[in-house]
Amino acid sequence: MHFIDLEAQYKHLQNKIDARIKTVLEHGQYIMGPEVRELEQQLADYVGVKHVISCANGTDALTLSLMTLGIEENDAVFCPTFTFFATAEVISYAGATPVFVDSDEDTFNICPVHLEKQIKSVIEQGLYTPKAIIAVDLFGLPANYPELERIAEEYGLKLIEDAAQGFGGAINSRRAGSFGDIATTSFFPAKPLGCYGDGGAIFTNSDEYAELLRSYRVHGKGKDKYDNVRIGMNSRLDTIQAAILLEKLAAFPEELENRNKAAQRYEEQLSGKFKTPKVPSGYLSSWAQYTLVSDNRESDMQAYKAQGVPTMIYYGTCMHQQSAFAELGYEDKDFPVATKLAQSVFSLPMHGYL
Ligand SMILES: *Cc1c(COP(=O)(O)O)cnc(C)c1O
C-alpha cells in the first residue's frame, strides 16, 4: 500500500499524459508554450478567478506574491506556526519579519483569535509595520476566510491564501485559490493537484497584481524579457509540466470525490478511536492529508505499520521550533495548540485511487 499512489494515477491516465508530452516534444516550445496558457485559462475557470499566473513552484508563488504586494524590511507578516517551512521562509526571504500564530484546535488552521492578539501586540511594540497575513489551507481544508477577511480589512492588511495543499477545497461555492488578495498553489507531485516535477501558480482578481506578477516571474520584464523595468526572477512553469497538469486537472474532480469518499470511510471507522479531522459546515476539503490526533502516536504508527499501512507525520516541528527562526525568540508556551499538535498528529494514506 502506498501513502500517495502516483503510480495508480499514472496507469489510469497514461495514454492521455503520454500523448500530451509527445505533443510538446513535437512542437518544441518548451518554455511558455501553448499548454502553459491553456492551463492558466483552465485553472482560472475552475477556481473562478480572473487571472492565473503559473510559475516554477509553490514557494516562488509565495515569493512573487510578497514582491507584488511590496513586502520588505521592517514589515511584519503573520502566518501559522503549524505549517510547511516555505510559508514562513518566504517572509524572511523578502526581508520582512514573520510573526507566528497558533492553530485552531479543531481545524488545525490559523486561529483568528490568536491572530488578532498578535496583530495588536505588533502594533503596541511599534518595531514593525503589520502588512500582510499568509493563511494556509492546511491538509486541504480552507482556512477561516470569512473571519480572516474581516480581520485583514479591520487592520488594513493584505491577505494571501497559501493553497499549496488546498487546491480543490471550497467554502460554500467559493473555491480555494479565490480567497484573499492573492492566492498561491503548488504542483509538487504529492499535492492534491501535482505534476511530475516542480510547479506552482498564483491566482488573483486584480489586473494590477496580475501585470506585476507576469513581469516579476520573467526578470521584471517590461514589453519583453530584454526590456527590464524592475528586479524580478526566473520562475516559469515548464511546458511539459503544464501538458501533464492539463490531463491531471481533467481527472481532478473525480479524484476529489474519491478523496472525500475515502475520508468519509476513515471517519466512520476511526472516529471512536482517534480525534478525526473536522470539516466545518459549508467547507469542502481536498484532503491533501488525512490527519489523526493521538496520545499514543508512536505505538499507533507502529500498529499501522504492522498491518502494512504507511503513515507519516505532518508536521513534527512548528515554525517557532525551527533552528532557522530561533532568533525570533518564541517559546512553546506561546503556541500551546500547535505545540501539542506537532507532538500528536500523524497522517494515513490519502489519494484519489485509494
Ligand atoms: C508544499 C507547500 C509549499 C511549497 O510548495 P513547493 O512547490 O514545494 O515550493 C508552500 N506552502 C505549503 C503549505 C506547502 O504545503
PDBQT file of the ligand as one rigid body, heavy atoms in Angstrom, charges set to zero:
ROOT
HETATM    1  C1  LIG A 401       4.295  22.391  -0.482  1.00  0.00    +0.000 C 
HETATM    2  C2  LIG A 401       3.987  23.647   0.186  1.00  0.00    +0.000 A 
HETATM    3  C3  LIG A 401       4.582  24.871  -0.200  1.00  0.00    +0.000 A 
HETATM    4  C4  LIG A 401       5.714  24.951  -1.187  1.00  0.00    +0.000 C 
HETATM    5  O1  LIG A 401       5.470  24.402  -2.436  1.00  0.00    +0.000 OA
HETATM    6  P1  LIG A 401       6.716  23.950  -3.352  1.00  0.00    +0.000 P 
HETATM    7  O2  LIG A 401       6.081  23.746  -4.693  1.00  0.00    +0.000 OA
HETATM    8  O3  LIG A 401       7.266  22.695  -2.772  1.00  0.00    +0.000 OA
HETATM    9  O4  LIG A 401       7.705  25.054  -3.370  1.00  0.00    +0.000 OA
HETATM   10  C5  LIG A 401       4.169  26.032   0.425  1.00  0.00    +0.000 A 
HETATM   11  N1  LIG A 401       3.246  26.010   1.397  1.00  0.00    +0.000 NA
HETATM   12  C6  LIG A 401       2.656  24.866   1.810  1.00  0.00    +0.000 A 
HETATM   13  C7  LIG A 401       1.622  24.927   2.881  1.00  0.00    +0.000 C 
HETATM   14  C8  LIG A 401       3.015  23.644   1.235  1.00  0.00    +0.000 A 
HETATM   15  O5  LIG A 401       2.454  22.519   1.674  1.00  0.00    +0.000 OA
ENDROOT
TORSDOF 0
